[in-house]
Amino acid sequence: MQVTEVANEGLKRAYSVVVPASSIAAEKDKRLAELAKDMKMPGFRPGKVPQKIVQARYGQAVMGEVLEASVQEATGKVVADHNLRPAVQPKVELVKFDDGADLEFRLDVEVLPEIPMPDFAGISLTRLKAGVGEEQIGKTLTSIAERNAGLQDAEPRPAAKGDVLVCDFLGRIDGEAFEGGAAQDMPIEVAGQGFIPGFTEQLEGMSPGEEKVIQVTFPEAYGAANLAGKAAEFTITAKGLKTKSVPAVDDEMAKGMGFDDLAKLREAVSESLQKEYDGLSRLAIKRGLLDALADRASFTVPEGMVEAEFGQIWQRVEADLKAGRLDGDDAGKDEATLKSDYRGIAERRIRLGLLLSEIGRTNNIQVSREEMSQAMMAEVRRYPGQEKQVIDYFQKNPQAMEQLRSPIFEEKVIDFILELAQVSEQQVAPEALAEAAQRA
C-alpha cells in the first residue's frame, strides 16, 4: 500500500492511498473460492462449480465487498501508522479504480487537537451551601397539606378565589368549536393554575346555575400550533361549588402518607430539602468550574465536531422559532445573529467536552462496570414491564451505553478537578442558592 500525505493544515490531514491491484485480486479470489466450496448448481457436484461460473454469478458483488473492506483496512492502517486521533469519521473519496487496476482513494481526516492541561490549583471557586430551617420545613408541610386537600360541597353562592367550581364549558374560535375546547363536570379552581391565562380568574363571582361567556387569548408559545396566539371565546356553565378542606399538619396527616408520626414526616421533608439544596449547590459550583475551564482553554476545536453540535442545537432553535417559543434573550434577534450566538455555544460545548475527556484520559479516570450496571438498571426501572427489552436494547447498542457512560464520566472528572482546585464554602439562604443555580 502506498500512502502520500497531500495536506496538513491545522487539524486537517489528507492522504492519497493506493492499494495494489494484486492485493485486491488476491482477496477477491479468496472470497470467490470460499463461496465455491458451498455453491450448489444442477449438473455439478457440491463444491465443484467451475470458477468462471462462480465469477459470473458473484464476481460483481464480491468485488464491491472487497473494495469496501480494502478501504476500511487501509484507512485503519493510515490512522494507526500516523498516530492519528480522528475527531470525526474520516472522509473517503474514490479517485480511481478499474477492474484489474490499483485502487486509489483520498482520505481526509480531522484530528483531535493537542490539549494543554490547565493549572487546577490556580482555579478558585466558592461552594454555596444552604441548610434546612424550620421555615422551609413548615412551608413544605403546608404545601403538602394543601396538595392533599379534599373537596366539600358548599351552599350555592358566588365563587371566591380558591373555591372550586364544577363547570361545563365550550370554546370557540371565530365562532367554530375546536378540538380539546370542551369539557363537562370539570372541577376548576377559581384563579388557579393549569388553564389558559385569564381563564380561571374570570370564574370569580359565578354562582352554580349561572352561565357566562369569557374571552381569552392562547399564549404565543402554546403547545398546539393551531391555537397559539388565537383569541377564543368560552361559554361556561357553573353547575356546582366546592371548597377545599385542607388537613391539619399533624400525626394523622403523616400517618395518611405512610409515616409513623409527624416527626418522621418532618425528618423526611428535611432530608428531601437538604438533598435538593445539595443538588443546587453542585449545579452552581459545576457551572463556575466549567466557566473557569472555558476561560483557560484556548485550543482550536475540530470544525466537523462544531458543525455536528451546532446542527443539533439549530434544529431545536428552528422548532422554537416556528412555534414562537424563543426565550426572552433570543426574542427579537435575526436569524444571522441567532446562528452566530449558537455556533459560539456549540464551540464552547465541544471545547469543554474535549478538555474534560482529555483530563479524564490523562488521569486514567474510568467508569466501572458496576457504575454502568447501576446506570442501566436506573433506566430499566423507568419502564416497568419492559425490563428485558430495555436491557437488550442497551446490550445491543454501544451508542446507547455511551450515553449512559458520558454523564457519569463527566461527573467523576468534575470531582477530580474540584479536589485539586481552591474551593471555599459560603453559607447562603436557600433563595440565594436557587438563584445561583438558576443562572447556571
C-alpha positions as CSV (number, residue, x, y, z in Angstrom):
1,M,0.0,0.0,0.0
2,Q,1.3,3.4,-0.9
3,V,0.4,6.4,1.3
4,T,1.2,10.0,0.4
5,E,0.3,13.0,2.7
6,V,-1.2,15.6,0.4
7,A,-2.5,18.1,3.0
8,N,-1.5,19.1,6.6
9,E,-3.1,22.3,7.8
10,G,-4.3,22.9,11.3
11,L,-6.3,19.9,12.4
12,K,-6.9,18.7,8.9
13,R,-4.9,15.9,7.2
14,A,-5.3,14.4,3.8
15,Y,-3.7,11.3,2.2
16,S,-3.6,9.7,-1.2
17,V,-3.8,6.0,-0.7
18,V,-3.1,3.4,-3.4
19,V,-3.9,-0.3,-2.8
20,P,-2.2,-2.6,-5.3
21,A,-4.3,-4.4,-7.8
22,S,-2.6,-7.6,-6.8
23,S,-3.9,-7.3,-3.2
24,I,-7.4,-6.7,-4.4
25,A,-7.3,-9.6,-6.9
26,A,-6.0,-11.9,-4.2
27,E,-8.7,-11.0,-1.7
28,K,-11.4,-11.4,-4.4
29,D,-10.1,-14.8,-5.5
30,K,-10.0,-15.9,-1.9
31,R,-13.6,-14.9,-1.3
32,L,-14.8,-16.5,-4.5
33,A,-13.1,-19.7,-3.6
34,E,-14.8,-19.7,-0.2
35,L,-18.2,-19.3,-2.0
36,A,-17.4,-22.0,-4.4
37,K,-16.9,-24.5,-1.6
38,D,-20.6,-24.4,-0.7
39,M,-22.1,-23.5,-4.0
40,K,-24.7,-25.9,-5.5
41,M,-25.7,-25.9,-9.1
42,P,-27.5,-28.6,-11.2
43,G,-25.1,-30.7,-13.2
44,F,-22.2,-30.1,-10.8
45,R,-21.2,-31.8,-7.6
46,P,-21.3,-29.5,-4.5
47,G,-18.1,-27.5,-4.4
48,K,-17.1,-28.4,-8.0
49,V,-18.8,-25.5,-9.8
50,P,-16.2,-24.0,-12.2
51,Q,-14.5,-20.8,-11.1
52,K,-15.8,-19.0,-14.3
53,I,-19.4,-19.6,-13.3
54,V,-18.8,-18.5,-9.7
55,Q,-17.1,-15.4,-11.0
56,A,-20.0,-14.7,-13.4
57,R,-22.6,-15.1,-10.7
58,Y,-20.9,-13.5,-7.7
59,G,-17.9,-11.6,-9.1
60,Q,-19.5,-8.1,-9.0
61,A,-21.0,-8.4,-5.5
62,V,-17.7,-9.8,-4.2
63,M,-15.7,-7.0,-5.8
64,G,-17.9,-4.5,-4.0
65,E,-17.3,-6.2,-0.7
66,V,-13.6,-6.4,-1.3
67,L,-13.3,-2.7,-2.2
68,E,-15.2,-1.7,0.9
69,A,-13.1,-3.9,3.1
70,S,-9.9,-2.7,1.4
71,V,-10.8,0.9,2.0
72,Q,-11.7,0.2,5.7
73,E,-8.5,-1.7,6.3
74,A,-6.3,0.8,4.5
75,T,-8.0,3.7,6.5
76,G,-7.3,1.9,9.8
77,K,-3.7,1.4,8.8
78,V,-3.1,5.0,7.8
79,V,-4.7,6.2,11.1
80,A,-2.6,3.8,13.1
81,D,0.7,4.3,11.3
82,H,0.4,8.1,11.5
83,N,-0.7,8.1,15.2
84,L,-3.9,10.0,14.2
85,R,-6.7,10.6,16.7
86,P,-9.7,11.3,14.4
87,A,-12.2,13.8,15.7
88,V,-15.0,12.7,13.4
89,Q,-15.4,9.8,10.9
90,P,-12.7,10.1,8.2
91,K,-14.0,11.1,4.8
92,V,-13.2,8.7,1.9
93,E,-13.3,9.8,-1.8
94,L,-12.7,7.2,-4.5
95,V,-10.2,8.7,-7.0
96,K,-9.7,5.8,-9.5
97,F,-10.4,2.2,-9.9
98,D,-10.8,-0.1,-12.9
99,D,-11.1,-3.8,-12.8
100,G,-7.6,-5.2,-12.7
101,A,-6.0,-1.9,-11.7
102,D,-4.8,-0.3,-8.5
103,L,-7.4,1.2,-6.1
104,E,-6.7,4.9,-5.4
105,F,-8.7,7.0,-2.9
106,R,-8.3,10.2,-0.9
107,L,-8.6,10.1,2.9
108,D,-9.5,13.3,4.7
109,V,-9.1,13.2,8.5
110,E,-9.8,15.9,11.0
111,V,-7.8,15.1,14.1
112,L,-8.2,16.0,17.8
113,P,-6.0,18.9,18.9
114,E,-3.3,18.9,21.4
115,I,-4.9,19.9,24.7
116,P,-2.8,21.6,27.3
117,M,-3.7,20.8,30.9
118,P,-4.9,23.8,33.0
119,D,-3.4,24.6,36.4
120,F,-6.2,23.1,38.5
121,A,-4.7,24.5,41.7
122,G,-5.0,28.0,40.2
123,I,-8.8,27.7,40.0
124,S,-10.6,29.4,42.9
125,L,-14.3,28.6,43.4
126,T,-16.9,29.2,46.1
127,R,-19.2,26.3,47.0
128,L,-22.6,27.8,48.1
129,K,-24.3,25.9,50.9
130,A,-27.8,26.2,52.4
131,G,-29.2,24.4,55.4
132,V,-32.7,23.4,56.1
133,G,-34.5,25.7,58.6
134,E,-37.8,25.4,60.4
135,E,-39.3,28.0,58.0
136,Q,-38.6,25.8,54.9
137,I,-39.9,22.7,56.6
138,G,-43.1,24.5,57.7
139,K,-43.7,25.8,54.2
140,T,-43.2,22.4,52.7
141,L,-45.6,20.7,55.2
142,T,-48.2,23.4,54.5
143,S,-47.8,22.8,50.7
144,I,-48.2,19.0,51.3
145,A,-51.4,19.6,53.2
146,E,-52.8,21.8,50.5
147,R,-52.0,19.2,47.8
148,N,-53.8,16.6,49.9
149,A,-56.8,18.8,50.4
150,G,-60.2,17.3,49.9
151,L,-63.3,18.9,48.4
152,Q,-66.6,19.5,50.2
153,D,-69.9,20.6,48.7
154,A,-70.7,24.2,49.5
155,E,-74.0,26.0,49.6
156,P,-74.7,28.0,46.4
157,R,-73.0,31.4,46.5
158,P,-70.7,33.5,44.3
159,A,-67.4,31.7,43.9
160,A,-64.3,33.2,45.6
161,K,-60.7,32.8,44.8
162,G,-59.5,29.3,45.9
163,D,-63.0,27.8,45.6
164,V,-63.7,25.0,43.1
165,L,-66.4,25.4,40.5
166,V,-67.7,22.3,38.7
167,C,-68.3,23.5,35.2
168,D,-69.3,22.6,31.7
169,F,-67.5,24.7,29.0
170,L,-67.3,25.0,25.3
171,G,-64.7,27.0,23.4
172,R,-64.9,28.6,20.0
173,I,-62.5,30.4,17.7
174,D,-64.2,32.6,15.1
175,G,-67.4,31.0,16.0
176,E,-66.2,27.5,15.4
177,A,-65.8,24.9,18.2
178,F,-62.2,23.4,18.3
179,E,-60.8,20.1,19.4
180,G,-60.0,19.9,23.1
181,G,-62.0,23.1,23.8
182,A,-65.0,21.4,25.6
183,A,-65.5,19.6,28.9
184,Q,-68.3,18.5,31.2
185,D,-68.4,18.4,35.0
186,M,-64.8,19.8,35.2
187,P,-63.7,20.9,38.6
188,I,-61.8,24.2,38.2
189,E,-60.1,26.2,41.0
190,V,-61.0,29.8,40.8
191,A,-57.9,31.9,39.9
192,G,-55.9,28.6,40.0
193,Q,-53.2,27.3,37.7
194,G,-53.4,24.9,34.7
195,F,-55.6,26.7,32.3
196,I,-55.1,29.4,29.7
197,P,-54.0,32.7,31.3
198,G,-57.1,34.7,32.3
199,F,-59.5,31.7,32.1
200,T,-59.9,30.8,35.8
201,E,-59.7,34.4,37.0
202,Q,-62.9,35.2,35.2
203,L,-64.8,32.5,37.1
204,E,-64.6,34.5,40.3
205,G,-68.2,35.6,41.3
206,M,-70.0,32.9,39.3
207,S,-72.7,31.0,41.2
208,P,-74.0,27.5,40.4
209,G,-76.6,27.6,37.7
210,E,-75.1,30.7,36.1
211,E,-73.8,30.9,32.5
212,K,-71.0,33.2,31.4
213,V,-69.1,33.9,28.2
214,I,-65.4,34.9,28.7
215,Q,-62.7,36.0,26.2
216,V,-59.2,34.7,26.4
217,T,-56.1,34.5,24.1
218,F,-53.9,31.5,23.8
219,P,-50.3,32.2,24.5
220,E,-48.0,32.6,21.5
221,A,-45.9,29.7,22.9
222,Y,-49.0,27.4,23.3
223,G,-48.2,23.7,22.6
224,A,-50.8,23.3,19.8
225,A,-49.7,25.4,16.9
226,N,-53.2,25.8,15.5
227,L,-54.3,27.5,18.7
228,A,-51.1,29.5,19.6
229,G,-51.8,33.3,19.7
230,K,-55.5,32.8,18.8
231,A,-58.4,34.7,20.5
232,A,-61.1,32.4,21.8
233,E,-64.5,32.6,23.4
234,F,-65.7,30.2,26.1
235,T,-69.2,29.6,27.2
236,I,-69.1,28.4,30.8
237,T,-71.9,26.9,32.8
238,A,-71.3,26.6,36.6
239,K,-73.0,23.5,38.0
240,G,-71.7,23.2,41.5
241,L,-69.5,24.8,44.1
242,K,-66.9,23.1,46.3
243,T,-64.5,24.3,48.9
244,K,-61.1,22.8,49.8
245,S,-60.7,21.0,53.1
246,V,-57.1,21.3,54.0
247,P,-56.0,18.7,56.5
248,A,-54.2,19.8,59.7
249,V,-50.5,19.3,59.7
250,D,-50.4,16.6,62.4
251,D,-49.8,13.0,63.1
252,E,-52.9,12.0,61.3
253,M,-51.8,13.6,58.1
254,A,-48.4,12.0,58.5
255,K,-49.9,8.5,59.0
256,G,-52.1,9.0,55.9
257,M,-48.9,9.4,54.0
258,G,-47.3,6.3,55.4
259,F,-45.2,7.8,58.2
260,D,-45.3,6.8,61.9
261,D,-46.0,10.3,63.0
262,L,-45.4,14.0,62.2
263,A,-41.8,13.9,63.5
264,K,-40.9,11.2,60.9
265,L,-42.6,13.2,58.2
266,R,-40.7,16.3,59.2
267,E,-37.5,14.3,59.1
268,A,-38.2,13.0,55.6
269,V,-39.1,16.6,54.4
270,S,-35.8,17.9,55.9
271,E,-33.8,15.2,54.2
272,S,-35.5,15.8,50.9
273,L,-35.0,19.6,51.1
274,Q,-31.3,19.1,52.0
275,K,-30.8,16.8,49.1
276,E,-32.4,19.4,46.8
277,Y,-30.2,22.2,48.2
278,D,-27.1,20.0,47.8
279,G,-28.1,19.4,44.2
280,L,-28.4,23.1,43.6
281,S,-25.0,23.7,45.2
282,R,-23.5,21.1,42.9
283,L,-25.1,22.7,39.9
284,A,-23.8,26.1,40.8
285,I,-20.2,25.1,41.5
286,K,-20.1,22.9,38.4
287,R,-21.1,25.9,36.3
288,G,-18.4,28.0,38.0
289,L,-15.8,25.4,37.3
290,L,-16.8,25.0,33.6
291,D,-16.6,28.8,33.2
292,A,-13.2,28.8,34.7
293,L,-12.1,25.9,32.5
294,A,-13.5,27.7,29.4
295,D,-11.5,30.8,30.2
296,R,-8.3,28.7,30.3
297,A,-9.0,26.6,27.2
298,S,-7.9,28.3,24.0
299,F,-7.0,25.4,21.7
300,T,-8.5,25.0,18.3
301,V,-11.6,22.7,18.0
302,P,-12.4,20.5,15.1
303,E,-14.8,22.1,12.7
304,G,-16.6,18.9,12.0
305,M,-17.4,18.4,15.7
306,V,-18.6,22.0,16.0
307,E,-20.8,21.7,12.9
308,A,-22.4,18.5,14.2
309,E,-23.1,20.0,17.6
310,F,-24.4,23.3,16.0
311,G,-26.7,21.3,13.7
312,Q,-28.4,19.6,16.6
313,I,-28.8,22.9,18.5
314,W,-30.1,24.7,15.5
315,Q,-32.8,22.1,14.9
316,R,-34.2,22.8,18.3
317,V,-33.9,26.6,17.8
318,E,-35.7,26.4,14.4
319,A,-38.5,24.4,16.0
320,D,-38.8,27.1,18.7
321,L,-38.7,29.8,16.1
322,K,-41.6,28.3,14.2
323,A,-43.6,27.7,17.3
324,G,-42.9,31.2,18.7
325,R,-41.2,29.7,21.8
326,L,-37.9,31.7,21.8
327,D,-36.9,32.8,25.3
328,G,-36.5,36.5,26.2
329,D,-32.8,36.6,25.5
330,D,-33.3,35.4,21.9
331,A,-36.6,37.1,21.1
332,G,-36.1,39.9,18.6
333,K,-32.7,38.6,17.2
334,D,-32.5,38.0,13.5
335,E,-31.5,34.5,12.2
336,A,-27.9,35.5,11.4
337,T,-27.4,36.7,15.0
338,L,-29.0,33.6,16.4
339,K,-26.8,31.4,14.3
340,S,-23.7,33.2,15.4
341,D,-24.7,33.0,19.1
342,Y,-25.5,29.3,18.9
343,R,-22.4,28.5,16.9
344,G,-20.4,30.0,19.8
345,I,-22.3,27.9,22.2
346,A,-21.6,24.8,20.1
347,E,-17.9,25.6,20.0
348,R,-17.8,26.1,23.8
349,R,-19.5,22.8,24.4
350,I,-17.1,20.9,22.1
351,R,-14.1,22.6,23.6
352,L,-15.2,21.8,27.2
353,G,-16.1,18.3,26.2
354,L,-12.7,17.7,24.7
355,L,-10.9,19.2,27.7
356,L,-12.9,17.1,30.2
357,S,-12.3,14.0,28.1
358,E,-8.6,14.7,27.9
359,I,-8.4,15.3,31.7
360,G,-10.1,12.0,32.3
361,R,-7.9,10.2,29.8
362,T,-4.6,11.5,31.0
363,N,-5.5,10.9,34.7
364,N,-6.9,7.4,34.0
365,I,-10.4,8.2,35.2
366,Q,-12.6,5.2,34.5
367,V,-16.3,4.4,34.7
368,S,-16.6,1.0,36.3
369,R,-18.8,-1.9,35.2
370,E,-20.7,-1.6,38.5
371,E,-21.4,2.1,37.8
372,M,-22.6,1.3,34.3
373,S,-24.7,-1.5,35.6
374,Q,-26.3,0.8,38.2
375,A,-27.0,3.4,35.5
376,M,-28.6,0.9,33.2
377,M,-30.8,-0.5,35.9
378,A,-31.9,3.0,36.8
379,E,-33.1,3.3,33.2
380,V,-34.7,-0.1,33.3
381,R,-36.7,0.9,36.3
382,R,-38.3,3.7,34.3
383,Y,-40.0,1.1,32.1
384,P,-41.8,-1.4,34.3
385,G,-42.9,-4.5,32.5
386,Q,-40.4,-3.9,29.7
387,E,-37.2,-4.7,31.6
388,K,-35.9,-7.3,29.3
389,Q,-36.4,-5.2,26.1
390,V,-34.6,-2.3,27.7
391,I,-31.7,-4.4,28.8
392,D,-31.5,-6.0,25.3
393,Y,-31.5,-2.5,23.8
394,F,-28.5,-1.3,25.8
395,Q,-26.6,-4.5,25.3
396,K,-27.0,-4.4,21.5
397,N,-26.4,-0.6,21.1
398,P,-22.9,0.6,22.1
399,Q,-24.1,4.2,21.4
400,A,-26.8,3.9,24.0
401,M,-24.4,2.6,26.5
402,E,-22.1,5.5,25.8
403,Q,-25.0,7.9,26.5
404,L,-25.2,6.3,30.0
405,R,-21.4,6.4,30.5
406,S,-20.8,10.0,29.4
407,P,-22.6,11.8,32.3
408,I,-21.0,9.5,34.9
409,F,-17.5,10.1,33.4
410,E,-18.1,13.9,33.3
411,E,-19.1,14.0,37.0
412,K,-16.1,11.9,38.0
413,V,-13.8,14.3,36.1
414,I,-15.5,17.3,37.8
415,D,-14.9,15.7,41.2
416,F,-11.3,15.1,40.3
417,I,-10.7,18.8,39.4
418,L,-12.6,20.0,42.4
419,E,-10.3,18.0,44.7
420,L,-7.3,20.0,43.2
421,A,-8.9,23.4,42.9
422,Q,-9.1,26.0,45.7
423,V,-12.6,25.7,47.0
424,S,-14.1,27.7,49.8
425,E,-17.6,27.4,51.2
426,Q,-20.1,30.1,51.8
427,Q,-23.4,29.6,53.7
428,V,-26.3,31.3,51.9
429,A,-30.1,31.4,52.1
430,P,-31.9,28.8,50.1
431,E,-33.4,31.5,47.9
432,A,-29.9,32.8,47.0
433,L,-28.7,29.3,46.3
434,A,-31.7,28.7,44.0
435,E,-30.9,31.9,42.2
436,A,-27.3,31.0,41.7
437,A,-28.2,27.5,40.4
438,Q,-30.8,29.0,38.0
439,R,-28.0,31.2,36.5
440,A,-26.0,28.1,35.9
